[in-house]
Amino acid sequence: MALCSQTGALGPGDRSRASGGAKRTQADAAQRTAAAAAQAAPASAAAEAGTSPQEELRAQLHALQQQLDGVREDQQASAVLIRSLAEQNAQLVHAVDALRARTRWLGVACALLGVTTLGLLIWTLRL
C-alpha cells in the first residue's frame, strides 16, 4: 500500500469510488426513465379523456423536455466519470513506468552482484 501512496497509484478505495459513481449514474438514469414514463402515462390518459390535441402535444413536449434534461444530466455525469477514470489511468501508467525503472535498476544490481560473487569465488579457489 505504501507504493500506491508514493507513486500516486490508485488504492482499493479509489476503485470502489469510481465503480460507485458508475452505479449511481445508472440508478439515476433508471429513475429518470421511470419518471418520464410516469409523466407520459397521464398525458395519454388526458388524451383519452377528451383534451384537445394541442394540450396533448404540449404535455408530450413537456415530458420529452424533462426526459432530455435527464439525458443531459446523465451525459454530464458520464463525462465526469470518464474524466476521473482517465486521470486514474494516467496515474496507473505513471506508477507502472516507475516500477519498470526500479525493476531495471534491480536487474542491473543483481547482475553486478552475481559477477562480483563469481569473481570472489574464483579468487577464493585460486588461493
C-alpha positions in Angstrom: 0.0 0.0 0.0 3.0 2.3 0.6 3.9 2.0 -3.1 0.4 3.3 -4.0 0.8 6.4 -2.0 4.4 7.1 -3.2 3.7 6.7 -6.9 0.2 8.3 -6.9 -1.4 5.0 -8.0 -4.9 4.0 -7.1 -5.7 2.3 -3.9 -8.7 0.0 -3.3 -10.8 2.9 -2.1 -10.3 4.8 -5.3 -11.5 1.9 -7.4 -14.6 1.5 -5.3 -15.4 5.2 -5.6 -15.2 5.0 -9.4 -17.4 2.0 -9.6 -19.8 3.6 -7.1 -20.1 6.6 -9.3 -21.0 4.4 -12.3 -23.6 2.6 -10.3 -25.1 5.9 -9.1 -25.2 7.2 -12.7 -27.1 4.1 -13.8 -29.5 4.3 -10.9 -30.2 8.0 -11.7 -30.9 7.1 -15.3 -33.3 4.4 -14.3 -35.2 6.8 -12.0 -35.4 9.4 -14.7 -36.7 6.9 -17.3 -39.3 5.7 -14.8 -40.3 9.3 -14.1 -40.6 10.1 -17.8 -42.8 7.0 -18.3 -45.0 8.1 -15.4 -45.4 11.5 -17.0 -46.2 10.1 -20.4 -49.0 7.9 -18.9 -51.0 10.9 -17.6 -50.5 12.6 -21.0 -52.0 9.6 -22.8 -54.8 9.4 -20.2 -55.6 13.0 -20.8 -55.8 12.3 -24.5 -58.3 9.6 -23.8 -60.3 11.9 -21.5 -61.1 14.2 -24.4 -58.5 17.0 -24.1 -57.5 18.9 -27.2 -54.7 17.7 -29.4 -52.7 20.9 -28.6 -52.8 20.2 -24.9 -51.8 16.6 -25.5 -48.9 17.7 -27.7 -47.8 20.2 -25.0 -47.9 17.5 -22.4 -45.8 15.2 -24.6 -43.4 18.0 -25.4 -43.0 18.8 -21.7 -42.4 15.1 -20.9 -39.8 14.9 -23.7 -38.1 18.0 -22.5 -37.8 16.6 -19.0 -36.5 13.3 -20.4 -34.0 15.3 -22.5 -32.9 17.2 -19.4 -32.4 13.8 -17.6 -30.3 12.5 -20.5 -28.1 15.7 -20.5 -27.5 15.2 -16.7 -26.6 11.6 -17.3 -24.3 12.6 -20.1 -22.6 15.2 -17.8 -22.3 12.6 -15.1 -20.8 10.2 -17.5 -18.3 12.8 -18.7 -17.2 13.4 -15.2 -16.8 9.7 -14.6 -14.8 9.3 -17.8 -12.6 12.2 -16.9 -12.0 10.7 -13.4 -11.2 7.3 -15.0 -8.8 8.9 -17.4 -6.9 10.6 -14.6 -6.7 7.4 -12.7 -5.4 5.6 -15.8 -2.7 8.3 -16.2 -1.7 7.7 -12.5 -1.5 3.9 -13.2 0.6 4.4 -16.3 3.0 6.6 -14.2 3.2 4.0 -11.5 3.9 1.2 -13.9 6.7 3.3 -15.5 8.2 3.9 -12.1 8.0 0.2 -11.3 9.7 -0.7 -14.7 12.5 1.7 -14.0 13.0 0.2 -10.5 13.0 -3.3 -11.9 15.6 -2.4 -14.5 17.9 -1.0 -11.7 17.3 -4.0 -9.6 18.3 -6.3 -12.5 21.5 -4.4 -13.1 22.3 -4.5 -9.3 21.7 -8.3 -9.3 23.9 -8.8 -12.3 26.7 -6.8 -10.7 26.3 -8.8 -7.5 26.4 -12.0 -9.5 29.6 -11.0 -11.3 31.2 -9.9 -8.0 30.2 -13.2 -6.3 31.6 -15.2 -9.2 34.8 -13.2 -9.1 35.2 -13.8 -5.4 34.5 -17.5 -5.8 37.2 -17.8 -8.5 39.7 -15.7 -6.4 39.0 -17.9 -3.3 39.5 -21.2 -5.2 42.9 -20.0 -6.5 44.2 -19.5 -3.0 
